[in-house]
Amino acid sequence: MTDQHPKAARIGALLRKAEQASTPEEADAYLTKAQALATEYQVDLELARLAHSSRTAPPVPTVKTISLGERGKRGLHTYVRLFSYIAGVNSVTIDIAHNSTYVVAYGFDTDIETTELLYNSLITQMVAASDAYIRSGAHKAETTEQLNTRTWEWEYKPVSGHTARISFQKAFGARVGRRLREAREQAVQTVSAHQEPASTGAELVLVGRELAVTEFYKARSTARGSYRGGRSQNVSHHAQRAGDRAGRDGRLGASPAIGGQRVALGS
Protein backbone atom coordinates (compact mmCIF):
# COMPACT_ATOMS: atom_id res chain seq x y z
CA MET A 1 0.00 0.00 0.00
CA THR A 2 1.61 3.28 -1.06
CA ASP A 3 1.25 6.67 0.54
CA GLN A 4 0.82 8.23 -2.91
CA HIS A 5 -2.57 6.64 -3.51
CA PRO A 6 -5.39 8.82 -2.09
CA LYS A 7 -7.36 5.88 -0.70
CA ALA A 8 -4.25 4.44 0.96
CA ALA A 9 -3.62 7.78 2.63
CA ARG A 10 -7.24 7.92 3.83
CA ILE A 11 -7.01 4.41 5.29
CA GLY A 12 -3.91 5.47 7.22
CA ALA A 13 -5.70 8.56 8.51
CA LEU A 14 -8.64 6.44 9.68
CA LEU A 15 -6.34 4.14 11.59
CA ARG A 16 -4.71 7.07 13.36
CA LYS A 17 -8.14 8.37 14.35
CA ALA A 18 -9.19 4.91 15.53
CA GLU A 19 -6.24 4.83 17.91
CA GLN A 20 -7.78 7.84 19.66
CA ALA A 21 -11.41 6.67 19.57
CA SER A 22 -13.12 7.32 22.89
CA THR A 23 -16.05 4.88 22.53
CA PRO A 24 -16.59 1.41 21.00
CA GLU A 25 -19.19 2.89 18.65
CA GLU A 26 -16.72 5.45 17.33
CA ALA A 27 -14.04 2.78 16.94
CA ASP A 28 -16.47 0.50 15.10
CA ALA A 29 -17.22 3.26 12.61
CA TYR A 30 -13.51 3.62 11.88
CA LEU A 31 -13.04 -0.13 11.48
CA THR A 32 -15.98 -0.39 9.11
CA LYS A 33 -14.80 2.55 7.02
CA ALA A 34 -11.22 1.28 6.90
CA GLN A 35 -12.35 -2.09 5.48
CA ALA A 36 -14.73 -0.39 3.06
CA LEU A 37 -11.92 1.79 1.76
CA ALA A 38 -9.64 -1.23 1.48
CA THR A 39 -12.29 -2.91 -0.70
CA GLU A 40 -12.66 0.19 -2.87
CA TYR A 41 -8.88 0.29 -3.17
CA GLN A 42 -8.90 -3.34 -4.34
CA VAL A 43 -11.43 -2.51 -7.05
CA ASP A 44 -9.37 0.48 -8.23
CA LEU A 45 -6.20 -1.60 -8.42
CA GLU A 46 -7.88 -4.48 -10.24
CA LEU A 47 -9.44 -2.17 -12.83
CA ALA A 48 -6.02 -0.60 -13.35
CA ARG A 49 -4.47 -4.05 -13.72
CA LEU A 50 -7.05 -5.12 -16.29
CA ALA A 51 -6.45 -1.93 -18.25
CA HIS A 52 -2.68 -2.31 -18.02
CA SER A 53 -0.75 -1.64 -21.23
CA SER A 54 0.23 -4.81 -23.09
CA ARG A 55 3.69 -3.34 -23.54
CA THR A 56 4.56 -3.91 -19.89
CA ALA A 57 3.79 -6.77 -17.54
CA PRO A 58 0.72 -6.19 -15.31
CA PRO A 59 0.93 -6.68 -11.55
CA VAL A 60 0.75 -10.34 -10.52
CA PRO A 61 0.09 -12.12 -7.21
CA THR A 62 2.95 -12.86 -4.88
CA VAL A 63 3.66 -15.05 -1.85
CA LYS A 64 4.78 -14.08 1.65
CA THR A 65 5.46 -16.06 4.83
CA ILE A 66 4.10 -14.34 7.95
CA SER A 67 5.07 -15.40 11.47
CA LEU A 68 2.26 -15.65 14.04
CA GLY A 69 4.09 -16.95 17.11
CA GLU A 70 6.86 -19.10 18.50
CA ARG A 71 6.78 -22.88 18.41
CA GLY A 72 5.26 -24.38 21.55
CA LYS A 73 3.06 -21.39 22.36
CA ARG A 74 -0.40 -22.59 23.37
CA GLY A 75 -3.49 -21.42 21.55
CA LEU A 76 -1.86 -20.25 18.32
CA HIS A 77 -4.75 -21.73 16.36
CA THR A 78 -6.87 -18.75 17.48
CA TYR A 79 -4.27 -16.46 15.87
CA VAL A 80 -4.58 -18.51 12.69
CA ARG A 81 -8.36 -18.19 12.78
CA LEU A 82 -8.19 -14.40 13.13
CA PHE A 83 -5.70 -14.08 10.28
CA SER A 84 -7.81 -16.39 8.12
CA TYR A 85 -10.96 -14.32 8.64
CA ILE A 86 -9.16 -11.11 7.69
CA ALA A 87 -7.39 -12.69 4.71
CA GLY A 88 -10.62 -14.11 3.31
CA VAL A 89 -12.26 -10.69 3.27
CA ASN A 90 -9.29 -9.16 1.45
CA SER A 91 -8.76 -11.69 -1.39
CA VAL A 92 -5.78 -13.43 0.22
CA THR A 93 -5.42 -17.24 0.33
CA ILE A 94 -3.27 -18.89 2.99
CA ASP A 95 -1.49 -22.12 3.79
CA ILE A 96 -1.07 -22.84 7.51
CA ALA A 97 1.91 -24.41 9.26
CA HIS A 98 1.00 -27.66 11.02
CA ASN A 99 2.05 -26.12 14.36
CA SER A 100 0.24 -22.82 13.67
CA THR A 101 3.44 -20.76 14.00
CA TYR A 102 3.12 -19.11 10.60
CA VAL A 103 0.99 -18.77 7.50
CA VAL A 104 2.00 -18.50 3.87
CA ALA A 105 -0.08 -15.78 2.19
CA TYR A 106 -0.86 -15.76 -1.54
CA GLY A 107 -2.29 -12.64 -3.15
CA PHE A 108 -1.51 -9.24 -4.57
CA ASP A 109 1.04 -7.38 -2.45
CA THR A 110 -1.35 -4.56 -1.54
CA ASP A 111 -3.98 -7.04 -0.34
CA ILE A 112 -1.45 -8.94 1.78
CA GLU A 113 -0.28 -5.65 3.29
CA THR A 114 -3.87 -4.64 4.11
CA THR A 115 -4.44 -8.03 5.75
CA GLU A 116 -1.28 -7.68 7.83
CA LEU A 117 -2.21 -4.17 8.90
CA LEU A 118 -5.62 -5.26 10.17
CA TYR A 119 -4.22 -8.41 11.77
CA ASN A 120 -1.42 -6.61 13.63
CA SER A 121 -3.94 -4.30 15.25
CA LEU A 122 -6.67 -6.82 15.97
CA ILE A 123 -4.39 -9.55 17.34
CA THR A 124 -3.04 -7.09 19.88
CA GLN A 125 -6.59 -6.21 20.89
CA MET A 126 -7.66 -9.85 21.08
CA VAL A 127 -4.78 -10.84 23.35
CA ALA A 128 -5.21 -7.78 25.58
CA ALA A 129 -8.98 -8.31 25.88
CA SER A 130 -8.65 -12.02 26.69
CA ASP A 131 -5.94 -11.30 29.27
CA ALA A 132 -8.23 -8.77 30.95
CA TYR A 133 -11.09 -11.29 30.94
CA ILE A 134 -8.96 -13.98 32.57
CA ARG A 135 -7.67 -11.53 35.20
CA SER A 136 -11.25 -10.62 36.05
CA GLY A 137 -11.88 -14.21 37.16
CA ALA A 138 -15.32 -14.23 35.53
CA HIS A 139 -14.70 -17.68 34.05
CA LYS A 140 -14.23 -19.24 37.48
CA ALA A 141 -17.95 -19.14 38.19
CA GLU A 142 -18.63 -21.49 35.25
CA THR A 143 -18.29 -25.29 35.18
CA THR A 144 -17.98 -27.75 32.31
CA GLU A 145 -19.44 -31.25 32.10
CA GLN A 146 -16.85 -33.97 31.52
CA LEU A 147 -17.19 -37.75 31.40
CA ASN A 148 -14.95 -39.66 33.82
CA THR A 149 -13.88 -42.71 31.80
CA ARG A 150 -13.00 -44.65 34.97
CA THR A 151 -16.41 -44.37 36.63
CA TRP A 152 -18.42 -43.52 33.49
CA GLU A 153 -20.09 -40.72 35.38
CA TRP A 154 -20.44 -37.10 34.43
CA GLU A 155 -18.40 -34.68 36.51
CA TYR A 156 -18.62 -30.93 36.73
CA LYS A 157 -15.28 -29.14 36.79
CA PRO A 158 -14.35 -25.46 36.87
CA VAL A 159 -13.45 -23.94 33.52
CA SER A 160 -9.69 -23.63 33.22
CA GLY A 161 -8.05 -20.35 32.28
CA HIS A 162 -6.75 -21.91 29.07
CA THR A 163 -10.19 -23.14 27.99
CA ALA A 164 -11.71 -19.74 28.76
CA ARG A 165 -8.97 -17.90 26.85
CA ILE A 166 -9.37 -20.09 23.76
CA SER A 167 -13.17 -19.78 23.80
CA PHE A 168 -12.89 -16.01 24.21
CA GLN A 169 -10.41 -15.62 21.35
CA LYS A 170 -12.35 -17.86 18.96
CA ALA A 171 -15.50 -15.79 19.50
CA PHE A 172 -13.55 -12.54 19.16
CA GLY A 173 -12.14 -13.62 15.79
CA ALA A 174 -15.49 -14.84 14.47
CA ARG A 175 -17.20 -11.56 15.39
CA VAL A 176 -14.44 -9.45 13.81
CA GLY A 177 -14.64 -11.59 10.67
CA ARG A 178 -18.37 -10.93 10.37
CA ARG A 179 -17.86 -7.19 10.84
CA LEU A 180 -15.21 -7.02 8.14
CA ARG A 181 -17.31 -9.14 5.76
CA GLU A 182 -20.31 -6.85 6.25
CA ALA A 183 -18.14 -3.78 5.59
CA ARG A 184 -16.80 -5.37 2.41
CA GLU A 185 -20.26 -6.27 1.14
CA GLN A 186 -21.52 -2.75 1.79
CA ALA A 187 -18.54 -1.27 -0.04
CA VAL A 188 -19.12 -3.56 -3.03
CA GLN A 189 -22.74 -2.42 -3.25
CA THR A 190 -21.75 1.24 -3.00
CA VAL A 191 -19.03 0.99 -5.64
CA SER A 192 -21.24 -1.04 -7.98
CA ALA A 193 -23.97 1.58 -7.81
CA HIS A 194 -21.56 4.12 -9.30
CA GLN A 195 -19.67 1.79 -11.64
CA GLU A 196 -19.89 2.38 -15.38
CA PRO A 197 -20.68 0.32 -17.31
CA ALA A 198 -22.81 -1.97 -15.17
CA SER A 199 -21.01 -5.04 -16.51
CA THR A 200 -17.89 -4.00 -14.60
CA GLY A 201 -19.59 -4.02 -11.20
CA ALA A 202 -17.33 -4.25 -8.15
CA GLU A 203 -18.29 -7.84 -7.32
CA LEU A 204 -17.39 -9.01 -10.83
CA VAL A 205 -14.11 -7.09 -10.70
CA LEU A 206 -13.16 -8.68 -7.38
CA VAL A 207 -14.13 -12.16 -8.61
CA GLY A 208 -11.60 -11.71 -11.41
CA ARG A 209 -8.96 -10.69 -8.88
CA GLU A 210 -9.70 -13.70 -6.69
CA LEU A 211 -9.54 -16.05 -9.69
CA ALA A 212 -6.07 -14.71 -10.50
CA VAL A 213 -5.02 -15.48 -6.91
CA THR A 214 -6.60 -18.95 -7.09
CA GLU A 215 -4.66 -19.82 -10.23
CA PHE A 216 -1.46 -18.46 -8.69
CA TYR A 217 -2.09 -20.50 -5.54
CA LYS A 218 -2.62 -23.71 -7.50
CA ALA A 219 0.66 -23.17 -9.31
CA ARG A 220 2.73 -22.22 -6.26
CA SER A 221 1.34 -23.96 -3.18
CA THR A 222 2.98 -27.20 -2.04
CA ALA A 223 0.68 -27.70 0.96
CA ARG A 224 -0.65 -31.19 1.61
CA GLY A 225 -3.48 -32.34 3.86
CA SER A 226 -5.84 -30.16 5.89
CA TYR A 227 -5.30 -27.96 8.90
CA ARG A 228 -6.31 -29.69 12.15
CA GLY A 229 -5.50 -27.05 14.76
CA GLY A 230 -7.89 -26.12 17.56
CA ARG A 231 -10.10 -29.21 17.72
CA SER A 232 -10.49 -29.26 21.50
CA GLN A 233 -13.97 -30.22 22.72
CA ASN A 234 -13.76 -28.05 25.85
CA VAL A 235 -15.56 -24.75 25.70
CA SER A 236 -16.54 -21.89 27.98
CA HIS A 237 -19.86 -20.37 26.96
CA HIS A 238 -19.37 -17.40 29.27
CA ALA A 239 -16.00 -16.69 27.68
CA GLN A 240 -17.51 -17.08 24.22
CA ARG A 241 -20.08 -14.40 24.97
CA ALA A 242 -17.43 -12.13 26.41
CA GLY A 243 -15.19 -12.66 23.38
CA ASP A 244 -18.05 -11.93 21.02
CA ARG A 245 -18.72 -8.63 22.82
CA ALA A 246 -15.04 -7.71 22.67
CA GLY A 247 -14.91 -8.53 18.96
CA ARG A 248 -18.00 -6.42 18.39
CA ASP A 249 -16.35 -3.48 20.14
CA GLY A 250 -12.84 -4.06 18.77
CA ARG A 251 -11.12 -1.10 17.23
CA LEU A 252 -8.14 -0.60 14.99
CA GLY A 253 -5.88 0.41 17.84
CA ALA A 254 -2.21 1.30 17.94
CA SER A 255 -0.30 -0.89 15.52
CA PRO A 256 3.05 -0.79 13.74
CA ALA A 257 3.25 0.52 10.21
CA ILE A 258 3.12 -2.00 7.39
CA GLY A 259 6.42 -3.79 7.25
CA GLY A 260 7.34 -2.67 10.77
CA GLN A 261 8.05 -4.84 13.78
CA ARG A 262 5.11 -6.67 15.31
CA VAL A 263 4.49 -6.14 19.00
CA ALA A 264 5.57 -9.13 21.09
CA LEU A 265 2.54 -10.90 22.57
CA GLY A 266 2.45 -12.65 25.89
CA SER A 267 1.18 -16.16 26.51
The 8 nearest C-alpha neighbors of each residue, nearest first, counted from 0:
[[1, 109, 7, 112, 2, 113, 108, 4],
 [2, 0, 3, 4, 7, 8, 109, 5],
 [1, 3, 8, 4, 7, 0, 5, 11],
 [4, 2, 1, 5, 8, 7, 0, 6],
 [3, 5, 7, 2, 6, 1, 8, 0],
 [6, 4, 8, 7, 9, 3, 2, 10],
 [5, 7, 9, 8, 4, 10, 40, 36],
 [8, 6, 10, 4, 9, 5, 2, 0],
 [7, 9, 11, 5, 6, 2, 10, 12],
 [10, 8, 6, 12, 11, 7, 13, 5],
 [11, 9, 13, 7, 12, 8, 33, 6],
 [12, 10, 8, 14, 9, 13, 7, 15],
 [11, 13, 9, 15, 10, 14, 8, 16],
 [14, 12, 16, 10, 11, 15, 29, 17],
 [13, 15, 17, 11, 16, 12, 251, 10],
 [14, 16, 12, 18, 17, 13, 11, 19],
 [15, 17, 13, 19, 14, 18, 12, 20],
 [18, 16, 14, 20, 19, 15, 26, 251],
 [17, 19, 252, 15, 253, 16, 20, 14],
 [18, 20, 17, 16, 21, 15, 252, 26],
 [21, 19, 17, 26, 18, 22, 25, 16],
 [20, 22, 19, 25, 23, 26, 24, 17],
 [21, 23, 25, 24, 20, 26, 27, 248],
 [24, 22, 248, 26, 25, 27, 249, 21],
 [25, 23, 27, 22, 26, 28, 248, 21],
 [24, 26, 28, 22, 27, 23, 20, 29],
 [25, 27, 250, 23, 29, 20, 28, 24],
 [28, 26, 30, 24, 29, 25, 23, 250],
 [27, 29, 31, 25, 26, 30, 32, 24],
 [28, 30, 32, 26, 27, 31, 17, 33],
 [31, 29, 27, 33, 32, 28, 251, 250],
 [30, 32, 28, 182, 34, 29, 33, 27],
 [31, 33, 35, 29, 34, 30, 36, 28],
 [32, 34, 30, 36, 35, 10, 31, 29],
 [35, 33, 37, 36, 31, 32, 182, 38],
 [36, 34, 32, 186, 38, 37, 182, 183],
 [35, 37, 39, 33, 38, 34, 40, 32],
 [36, 38, 34, 40, 35, 39, 33, 41],
 [39, 37, 41, 35, 40, 36, 183, 34],
 [40, 38, 36, 42, 41, 37, 43, 35],
 [39, 41, 37, 43, 38, 42, 36, 44],
 [42, 40, 38, 44, 39, 43, 45, 37],
 [41, 43, 39, 45, 40, 44, 46, 201],
 [44, 42, 40, 46, 41, 45, 47, 39],
 [45, 43, 47, 41, 42, 46, 48, 40],
 [44, 46, 48, 42, 47, 43, 41, 49],
 [47, 45, 49, 43, 48, 44, 42, 50],
 [46, 48, 44, 50, 45, 49, 51, 43],
 [49, 47, 45, 51, 46, 50, 57, 44],
 [50, 48, 46, 51, 47, 45, 57, 44],
 [49, 51, 47, 48, 46, 52, 45, 53],
 [50, 52, 48, 49, 57, 47, 53, 55],
 [51, 53, 54, 55, 50, 57, 56, 48],
 [54, 52, 55, 51, 56, 57, 50, 49],
 [53, 55, 52, 56, 51, 57, 50, 58],
 [56, 54, 53, 52, 57, 51, 58, 48],
 [55, 57, 58, 53, 54, 52, 51, 59],
 [58, 56, 51, 48, 59, 55, 52, 49],
 [57, 59, 48, 56, 60, 107, 51, 108],
 [58, 60, 57, 107, 61, 211, 106, 56],
 [61, 59, 107, 106, 212, 215, 108, 105],
 [60, 62, 106, 107, 105, 108, 59, 63],
 [63, 61, 105, 104, 106, 103, 64, 60],
 [62, 64, 104, 103, 65, 105, 61, 111],
 [63, 65, 103, 102, 104, 66, 101, 62],
 [66, 64, 102, 101, 103, 63, 67, 104],
 [65, 67, 101, 68, 100, 102, 64, 69],
 [68, 66, 101, 100, 65, 78, 69, 102],
 [69, 67, 100, 66, 70, 75, 101, 72],
 [68, 70, 72, 100, 71, 67, 66, 101],
 [69, 71, 72, 100, 68, 98, 99, 73],
 [70, 72, 73, 69, 98, 100, 68, 75],
 [73, 71, 70, 69, 75, 74, 266, 68],
 [74, 72, 75, 71, 266, 76, 161, 70],
 [73, 75, 76, 77, 165, 72, 229, 78],
 [76, 74, 78, 77, 99, 73, 72, 79],
 [75, 77, 79, 78, 74, 229, 228, 99],
 [78, 76, 80, 75, 79, 169, 74, 168],
 [79, 77, 75, 81, 76, 80, 82, 67],
 [80, 78, 76, 82, 77, 81, 83, 75],
 [79, 81, 77, 83, 78, 82, 76, 84],
 [82, 80, 172, 78, 84, 83, 79, 77],
 [81, 83, 79, 85, 80, 84, 86, 118],
 [84, 82, 80, 86, 81, 85, 79, 87],
 [83, 85, 176, 81, 87, 82, 86, 80],
 [84, 86, 82, 88, 83, 87, 114, 176],
 [87, 85, 91, 83, 89, 88, 84, 114],
 [88, 86, 84, 89, 85, 90, 91, 83],
 [87, 89, 85, 86, 180, 90, 84, 179],
 [88, 90, 86, 87, 91, 110, 85, 114],
 [91, 89, 87, 209, 88, 86, 92, 110],
 [90, 92, 86, 106, 89, 105, 87, 111],
 [93, 91, 105, 104, 106, 86, 90, 87],
 [94, 92, 104, 103, 105, 102, 95, 91],
 [93, 95, 103, 102, 222, 104, 96, 92],
 [96, 94, 102, 99, 97, 93, 101, 103],
 [95, 97, 99, 98, 101, 102, 100, 94],
 [96, 98, 99, 95, 226, 228, 227, 100],
 [99, 97, 96, 100, 70, 228, 101, 71],
 [100, 98, 96, 97, 101, 75, 76, 95],
 [101, 99, 68, 67, 98, 69, 70, 66],
 [102, 100, 66, 67, 65, 96, 99, 95],
 [103, 101, 95, 65, 94, 64, 96, 104],
 [102, 104, 64, 94, 93, 63, 65, 95],
 [103, 105, 93, 63, 62, 92, 64, 102],
 [106, 104, 62, 92, 91, 61, 93, 216],
 [107, 105, 60, 91, 212, 61, 111, 108],
 [106, 108, 60, 110, 109, 61, 111, 59],
 [107, 109, 111, 110, 112, 106, 61, 60],
 [110, 108, 0, 112, 111, 107, 113, 41],
 [111, 109, 113, 112, 107, 108, 89, 114],
 [110, 112, 114, 108, 113, 109, 115, 106],
 [111, 113, 109, 115, 110, 114, 116, 108],
 [114, 112, 110, 116, 111, 115, 109, 117],
 [115, 113, 111, 117, 112, 116, 86, 85],
 [116, 114, 118, 112, 113, 117, 119, 111],
 [115, 117, 113, 119, 114, 118, 257, 112],
 [118, 116, 114, 120, 115, 119, 121, 113],
 [117, 119, 115, 121, 120, 116, 122, 114],
 [120, 118, 116, 122, 117, 121, 115, 254],
 [119, 121, 254, 118, 117, 123, 251, 122],
 [120, 122, 124, 118, 123, 119, 125, 117],
 [123, 121, 125, 124, 119, 120, 118, 126],
 [124, 122, 121, 126, 120, 125, 127, 119],
 [123, 125, 121, 127, 122, 126, 128, 120],
 [126, 124, 122, 128, 123, 127, 121, 129],
 [125, 127, 129, 123, 128, 124, 130, 122],
 [126, 128, 124, 130, 125, 129, 123, 131],
 [129, 127, 131, 125, 130, 126, 124, 132],
 [128, 130, 132, 126, 131, 127, 164, 125],
 [131, 129, 127, 133, 132, 128, 126, 134],
 [130, 132, 134, 128, 129, 133, 135, 127],
 [133, 131, 129, 135, 130, 134, 128, 137],
 [132, 134, 130, 135, 136, 131, 129, 160],
 [135, 133, 131, 136, 132, 130, 137, 129],
 [134, 136, 132, 133, 137, 131, 138, 130],
 [135, 137, 134, 133, 138, 139, 132, 140],
 [138, 136, 135, 139, 140, 132, 133, 141],
 [137, 139, 136, 140, 141, 158, 163, 238],
 [140, 138, 141, 137, 136, 158, 157, 159],
 [139, 141, 138, 137, 142, 157, 136, 158],
 [142, 140, 139, 138, 158, 157, 143, 237],
 [143, 141, 157, 156, 158, 155, 144, 140],
 [142, 144, 156, 155, 158, 157, 145, 141],
 [143, 145, 155, 154, 153, 156, 142, 146],
 [146, 144, 154, 153, 155, 143, 147, 156],
 [145, 147, 153, 152, 148, 154, 151, 144],
 [146, 148, 151, 152, 149, 150, 153, 145],
 [147, 149, 151, 150, 146, 152, 153, 145],
 [150, 148, 147, 151, 152, 146, 153, 154],
 [149, 151, 152, 147, 148, 146, 153, 154],
 [152, 150, 148, 147, 149, 146, 153, 154],
 [153, 151, 150, 147, 146, 154, 148, 149],
 [152, 154, 146, 145, 147, 144, 151, 155],
 [155, 153, 145, 144, 146, 156, 152, 147],
 [154, 156, 144, 143, 142, 145, 153, 157],
 [155, 157, 142, 143, 154, 158, 144, 145],
 [158, 156, 142, 141, 159, 139, 143, 155],
 [159, 157, 142, 141, 143, 139, 138, 156],
 [160, 158, 162, 161, 157, 163, 139, 138],
 [159, 161, 163, 162, 164, 133, 158, 138],
 [160, 162, 164, 159, 163, 165, 74, 158],
 [163, 161, 159, 165, 164, 160, 234, 166],
 [162, 164, 160, 166, 235, 238, 161, 165],
 [165, 163, 167, 161, 162, 166, 129, 160],
 [164, 166, 168, 162, 167, 163, 169, 161],
 [167, 165, 239, 163, 169, 164, 168, 238],
 [166, 168, 242, 238, 239, 164, 170, 165],
 [167, 169, 171, 165, 170, 166, 242, 77],
 [170, 168, 166, 172, 171, 167, 77, 165],
 [169, 171, 243, 242, 173, 239, 167, 168],
 [170, 172, 246, 242, 243, 168, 174, 169],
 [173, 171, 81, 175, 169, 170, 174, 176],
 [172, 174, 176, 170, 175, 171, 169, 177],
 [173, 175, 177, 246, 171, 176, 172, 243],
 [176, 174, 178, 172, 246, 177, 173, 179],
 [175, 177, 84, 173, 179, 174, 178, 172],
 [178, 176, 180, 174, 175, 179, 181, 173],
 [179, 177, 175, 181, 176, 180, 182, 174],
 [178, 180, 182, 176, 181, 177, 183, 175],
 [181, 179, 177, 183, 182, 178, 88, 176],
 [180, 182, 184, 178, 183, 179, 177, 185],
 [183, 181, 179, 185, 31, 180, 35, 184],
 [182, 184, 180, 186, 181, 35, 185, 38],
 [185, 183, 187, 181, 186, 182, 180, 188],
 [184, 186, 182, 188, 183, 187, 181, 189],
 [185, 187, 35, 189, 183, 188, 184, 190],
 [188, 186, 184, 190, 185, 201, 189, 191],
 [189, 187, 191, 185, 186, 190, 192, 184],
 [188, 190, 186, 192, 187, 191, 185, 193],
 [189, 191, 187, 192, 193, 188, 201, 186],
 [192, 190, 200, 194, 201, 188, 193, 189],
 [191, 193, 189, 190, 194, 188, 200, 197],
 [194, 192, 191, 190, 195, 189, 197, 200],
 [195, 193, 191, 192, 200, 196, 197, 190],
 [196, 194, 197, 193, 199, 198, 200, 191],
 [195, 197, 198, 199, 194, 200, 193, 191],
 [196, 198, 195, 199, 200, 194, 191, 192],
 [199, 197, 196, 200, 195, 203, 194, 201],
 [200, 198, 197, 196, 204, 203, 201, 195],
 [199, 201, 191, 203, 197, 198, 202, 194],
 [200, 202, 204, 191, 203, 187, 190, 205],
 [203, 201, 205, 204, 200, 187, 206, 191],
 [204, 202, 206, 200, 201, 205, 199, 207],
 [203, 205, 201, 207, 202, 206, 199, 200],
 [204, 206, 208, 202, 207, 203, 201, 209],
 [207, 205, 203, 209, 208, 204, 210, 202],
 [208, 206, 210, 205, 204, 209, 211, 203],
 [207, 209, 205, 211, 206, 210, 45, 212],
 [208, 210, 212, 206, 211, 207, 90, 213],
 [211, 209, 213, 207, 212, 208, 206, 214],
 [210, 212, 208, 214, 209, 213, 215, 207],
 [213, 211, 215, 209, 210, 106, 214, 216],
 [214, 212, 210, 216, 215, 211, 209, 217],
 [213, 215, 217, 211, 216, 212, 210, 218],
 [214, 216, 212, 218, 213, 217, 219, 211],
 [217, 215, 213, 219, 218, 214, 220, 212],
 [218, 216, 214, 215, 219, 220, 213, 221],
 [217, 219, 215, 216, 220, 214, 221, 213],
 [220, 218, 216, 217, 215, 221, 62, 214],
 [219, 221, 216, 222, 217, 218, 94, 215],
 [220, 222, 223, 219, 217, 218, 94, 216],
 [223, 221, 220, 94, 224, 95, 225, 96],
 [224, 222, 221, 225, 220, 226, 94, 97],
 [223, 225, 222, 226, 227, 97, 221, 94],
 [226, 224, 227, 223, 222, 95, 97, 94],
 [225, 227, 228, 97, 95, 224, 96, 94],
 [228, 226, 225, 229, 230, 97, 76, 224],
 [229, 227, 76, 230, 226, 99, 97, 98],
 [228, 230, 76, 231, 227, 77, 74, 75],
 [231, 229, 228, 232, 227, 233, 76, 226],
 [230, 232, 233, 229, 234, 228, 162, 165],
 [231, 233, 230, 234, 229, 162, 145, 235],
 [234, 232, 231, 162, 235, 143, 166, 158],
 [233, 235, 166, 162, 236, 232, 163, 143],
 [234, 236, 238, 163, 237, 166, 239, 162],
 [235, 237, 239, 238, 234, 240, 166, 163],
 [236, 238, 240, 239, 235, 241, 138, 141],
 [239, 237, 167, 241, 235, 163, 236, 240],
 [240, 238, 167, 236, 242, 166, 170, 237],
 [241, 239, 243, 237, 238, 242, 236, 244],
 [240, 242, 238, 244, 239, 243, 245, 237],
 [243, 241, 167, 171, 170, 245, 239, 244],
 [242, 244, 170, 171, 246, 240, 241, 245],
 [245, 243, 247, 241, 242, 246, 248, 240],
 [244, 246, 242, 248, 247, 243, 249, 171],
 [247, 245, 171, 249, 243, 174, 175, 248],
 [246, 248, 244, 245, 249, 174, 243, 175],
 [247, 249, 23, 245, 246, 244, 27, 250],
 [250, 248, 246, 247, 245, 27, 124, 251],
 [251, 249, 26, 252, 27, 30, 248, 17],
 [250, 252, 120, 17, 30, 14, 18, 121],
 [253, 251, 18, 250, 120, 17, 254, 14],
 [252, 254, 18, 120, 251, 255, 15, 14],
 [253, 255, 120, 119, 252, 256, 116, 251],
 [256, 254, 259, 261, 260, 257, 253, 119],
 [255, 257, 259, 258, 254, 116, 260, 261],
 [258, 256, 259, 116, 112, 255, 115, 113],
 [257, 259, 256, 260, 255, 112, 115, 261],
 [260, 258, 256, 257, 255, 261, 254, 262],
 [261, 259, 255, 262, 258, 256, 257, 263],
 [262, 260, 263, 255, 259, 119, 254, 258],
 [261, 263, 264, 260, 255, 123, 254, 119],
 [262, 264, 261, 265, 260, 68, 123, 266],
 [265, 263, 262, 266, 123, 126, 68, 122],
 [264, 266, 263, 126, 127, 130, 72, 262],
 [265, 264, 72, 73, 126, 74, 130, 75]]
